[in-house]
Amino acid sequence: QVQLVESGGGLVQAGGSLRLSCAASRSIFSFNACGWYRQAPGHQRDLVALITRGGITNYADSVKGRFTISRDNAKNTVHLQMNSLKPEDTARYYCYALDSELVPPRYWGQGTQVTVSS
């Protein structure tokens, strides 16, 4: 059983910042990887940022240099700092966790909406 709960979404003007948080029901170091995906209406759900158990990060080309993924083990939480936001970043953002020992191995939060106005 894995539970992921996102928070921190909202409405912001272009150029502004938001910090998303994902609270997990167990240690984030128990997962092979954690991260964030996003989905806008009419689009597929795409990877935004990922961090492995060993701390290796991966970002979508569209957010490199603007977004930063981090973790707080004491709070079982993964964060996504989003700076220099653009209208194209508008989407519902979903927390993601991978545990290769579970079936299915992938788990998702309920999502949090991010809207960036021009």
Phi and psi in degrees as GROMACS dihedral restraints (atoms count N, CA, C in turn):
[ dihedral_restraints ]
;  ai    aj    ak    al  type     phi  dphi    fc
    3     4     5     6     1  -128.1    20    10
    4     5     6     7     1   131.2    20    10
    6     7     8     9     1  -123.6    20    10
    7     8     9    10     1   134.1    20    10
    9    10    11    12     1  -129.3    20    10
   10    11    12    13     1   128.8    20    10
   12    13    14    15     1  -127.6    20    10
   13    14    15    16     1   117.9    20    10
   15    16    17    18     1   -91.9    20    10
   16    17    18    19     1   154.9    20    10
   18    19    20    21     1  -155.7    20    10
   19    20    21    22     1   165.9    20    10
   21    22    23    24     1   104.5    20    10
   22    23    24    25     1    -4.9    20    10
   24    25    26    27     1   -70.9    20    10
   25    26    27    28     1   168.8    20    10
   27    28    29    30     1   167.6    20    10
   28    29    30    31     1  -165.3    20    10
   30    31    32    33     1  -105.7    20    10
   31    32    33    34     1   130.9    20    10
   33    34    35    36     1  -145.4    20    10
   34    35    36    37     1   151.5    20    10
   36    37    38    39     1   -79.1    20    10
   37    38    39    40     1   154.5    20    10
   39    40    41    42     1   -53.4    20    10
   40    41    42    43     1   136.3    20    10
   42    43    44    45     1    92.8    20    10
   43    44    45    46     1   -11.6    20    10
   45    46    47    48     1   -84.2    20    10
   46    47    48    49     1  -173.6    20    10
   48    49    50    51     1  -133.1    20    10
   49    50    51    52     1   152.8    20    10
   51    52    53    54     1  -141.8    20    10
   52    53    54    55     1   153.6    20    10
   54    55    56    57     1  -123.7    20    10
   55    56    57    58     1   114.3    20    10
   57    58    59    60     1   -92.6    20    10
   58    59    60    61     1   147.1    20    10
   60    61    62    63     1  -129.6    20    10
   61    62    63    64     1   145.8    20    10
   63    64    65    66     1  -130.0    20    10
   64    65    66    67     1   113.2    20    10
   66    67    68    69     1   -94.2    20    10
   67    68    69    70     1   124.0    20    10
   69    70    71    72     1  -101.8    20    10
   70    71    72    73     1   156.4    20    10
   72    73    74    75     1   -83.1    20    10
   73    74    75    76     1    -0.5    20    10
   75    76    77    78     1  -153.1    20    10
   76    77    78    79     1   174.0    20    10
   78    79    80    81     1   -55.7    20    10
   79    80    81    82     1   133.7    20    10
   81    82    83    84     1   -67.1    20    10
   82    83    84    85     1   -20.4    20    10
   84    85    86    87     1   -79.5    20    10
   85    86    87    88     1    -5.5    20    10
   87    88    89    90     1   -82.1    20    10
   88    89    90    91     1   -11.5    20    10
   90    91    92    93     1   -94.3    20    10
   91    92    93    94     1   149.8    20    10
   93    94    95    96     1   -66.8    20    10
   94    95    96    97     1   -35.4    20    10
   96    97    98    99     1  -160.1    20    10
   97    98    99   100     1   153.2    20    10
   99   100   101   102     1  -133.1    20    10
  100   101   102   103     1   158.0    20    10
  102   103   104   105     1  -178.2    20    10
  103   104   105   106     1  -166.3    20    10
  105   106   107   108     1  -131.6    20    10
  106   107   108   109     1   135.5    20    10
  108   109   110   111     1  -119.8    20    10
  109   110   111   112     1   164.0    20    10
  111   112   113   114     1  -141.1    20    10
  112   113   114   115     1   154.2    20    10
  114   115   116   117     1  -145.7    20    10
  115   116   117   118     1   124.7    20    10
  117   118   119   120     1  -102.4    20    10
  118   119   120   121     1   156.0    20    10
  120   121   122   123     1   -53.9    20    10
  121   122   123   124     1   132.0    20    10
  123   124   125   126     1    81.3    20    10
  124   125   126   127     1     2.5    20    10
  126   127   128   129     1  -120.6    20    10
  127   128   129   130     1   159.6    20    10
  129   130   131   132     1   -78.4    20    10
  130   131   132   133     1   164.9    20    10
  132   133   134   135     1   -81.9    20    10
  133   134   135   136     1   119.6    20    10
  135   136   137   138     1  -116.0    20    10
  136   137   138   139     1   149.0    20    10
  138   139   140   141     1   -65.0    20    10
  139   140   141   142     1   135.2    20    10
  141   142   143   144     1  -105.7    20    10
  142   143   144   145     1   -53.9    20    10
  144   145   146   147     1  -155.6    20    10
  145   146   147   148     1   148.4    20    10
  147   148   149   150     1  -140.8    20    10
  148   149   150   151     1   144.9    20    10
  150   151   152   153     1  -134.3    20    10
  151   152   153   154     1   130.9    20    10
  153   154   155   156     1   -86.2    20    10
  154   155   156   157     1   169.4    20    10
  156   157   158   159     1   -55.3    20    10
  157   158   159   160     1   -36.1    20    10
  159   160   161   162     1   -81.0    20    10
  160   161   162   163     1    -1.0    20    10
  162   163   164   165     1    93.3    20    10
  163   164   165   166     1     8.2    20    10
  165   166   167   168     1   -78.2    20    10
  166   167   168   169     1   132.6    20    10
  168   169   170   171     1  -110.5    20    10
  169   170   171   172     1   154.0    20    10
  171   172   173   174     1  -142.5    20    10
  172   173   174   175     1   133.7    20    10
  174   175   176   177     1  -127.6    20    10
  175   176   177   178     1   147.8    20    10
  177   178   179   180     1   -62.5    20    10
  178   179   180   181     1   144.9    20    10
  180   181   182   183     1   -56.1    20    10
  181   182   183   184     1   -34.1    20    10
  183   184   185   186     1   -69.8    20    10
  184   185   186   187     1   -15.7    20    10
  186   187   188   189     1  -117.7    20    10
  187   188   189   190     1    -2.9    20    10
  189   190   191   192     1   -58.4    20    10
  190   191   192   193     1   133.7    20    10
  192   193   194   195     1    86.6    20    10
  193   194   195   196     1   -12.0    20    10
  195   196   197   198     1  -114.4    20    10
  196   197   198   199     1   -35.5    20    10
  198   199   200   201     1  -108.7    20    10
  199   200   201   202     1   148.2    20    10
  201   202   203   204     1  -136.5    20    10
  202   203   204   205     1   127.4    20    10
  204   205   206   207     1   -97.7    20    10
  205   206   207   208     1   141.4    20    10
  207   208   209   210     1  -149.7    20    10
  208   209   210   211     1   172.4    20    10
  210   211   212   213     1  -140.0    20    10
  211   212   213   214     1   151.6    20    10
  213   214   215   216     1  -128.9    20    10
  214   215   216   217     1    97.9    20    10
  216   217   218   219     1   -64.6    20    10
  217   218   219   220     1   -34.2    20    10
  219   220   221   222     1   -60.3    20    10
  220   221   222   223     1   -29.3    20    10
  222   223   224   225     1  -109.2    20    10
  223   224   225   226     1     8.2    20    10
  225   226   227   228     1    50.1    20    10
  226   227   228   229     1    46.4    20    10
  228   229   230   231     1  -129.6    20    10
  229   230   231   232     1   141.0    20    10
  231   232   233   234     1  -113.7    20    10
  232   233   234   235     1   136.9    20    10
  234   235   236   237     1  -116.8    20    10
  235   236   237   238     1   154.6    20    10
  237   238   239   240     1  -130.5    20    10
  238   239   240   241     1   107.8    20    10
  240   241   242   243     1   -85.7    20    10
  241   242   243   244     1   122.7    20    10
  243   244   245   246     1  -117.6    20    10
  244   245   246   247     1   110.6    20    10
  246   247   248   249     1  -114.0    20    10
  247   248   249   250     1   163.2    20    10
  249   250   251   252     1    49.1    20    10
  250   251   252   253     1    49.1    20    10
  252   253   254   255     1   -65.2    20    10
  253   254   255   256     1   145.2    20    10
  255   256   257   258     1  -120.4    20    10
  256   257   258   259     1   155.6    20    10
  258   259   260   261     1   -54.8    20    10
  259   260   261   262     1   -31.1    20    10
  261   262   263   264     1   -66.1    20    10
  262   263   264   265     1   -14.3    20    10
  264   265   266   267     1   -81.2    20    10
  265   266   267   268     1    -7.8    20    10
  267   268   269   270     1   -60.9    20    10
  268   269   270   271     1   123.7    20    10
  270   271   272   273     1  -178.8    20    10
  271   272   273   274     1   171.4    20    10
  273   274   275   276     1   -91.2    20    10
  274   275   276   277     1   129.8    20    10
  276   277   278   279     1  -104.4    20    10
  277   278   279   280     1   131.2    20    10
  279   280   281   282     1  -118.3    20    10
  280   281   282   283     1   132.9    20    10
  282   283   284   285     1   -76.6    20    10
  283   284   285   286     1   147.6    20    10
  285   286   287   288     1  -137.7    20    10
  286   287   288   289     1   141.9    20    10
  288   289   290   291     1  -141.2    20    10
  289   290   291   292     1   141.8    20    10
  291   292   293   294     1  -120.3    20    10
  292   293   294   295     1   127.1    20    10
  294   295   296   297     1  -132.2    20    10
  295   296   297   298     1   104.8    20    10
  297   298   299   300     1   -66.4    20    10
  298   299   300   301     1   -11.9    20    10
  300   301   302   303     1   -84.0    20    10
  301   302   303   304     1   -11.5    20    10
  303   304   305   306     1  -104.2    20    10
  304   305   306   307     1   157.6    20    10
  306   307   308   309     1  -127.8    20    10
  307   308   309   310     1   114.8    20    10
  309   310   311   312     1   -71.5    20    10
  310   311   312   313     1   157.8    20    10
  312   313   314   315     1   -81.8    20    10
  313   314   315   316     1   -13.3    20    10
  315   316   317   318     1  -108.6    20    10
  316   317   318   319     1   138.1    20    10
  318   319   320   321     1  -132.1    20    10
  319   320   321   322     1   150.6    20    10
  321   322   323   324     1  -131.7    20    10
  322   323   324   325     1   147.0    20    10
  324   325   326   327     1   -82.1    20    10
  325   326   327   328     1  -178.2    20    10
  327   328   329   330     1   -81.6    20    10
  328   329   330   331     1   -15.0    20    10
  330   331   332   333     1    95.9    20    10
  331   332   333   334     1   155.6    20    10
  333   334   335   336     1  -139.0    20    10
  334   335   336   337     1   136.2    20    10
  336   337   338   339     1   -82.7    20    10
  337   338   339   340     1   133.7    20    10
  339   340   341   342     1  -120.7    20    10
  340   341   342   343     1   123.7    20    10
  342   343   344   345     1  -125.5    20    10
  343   344   345   346     1   125.4    20    10
  345   346   347   348     1  -114.8    20    10
  346   347   348   349     1   118.8    20    10
  348   349   350   351     1   -91.8    20    10
  349   350   351   352     1   151.4    20    10
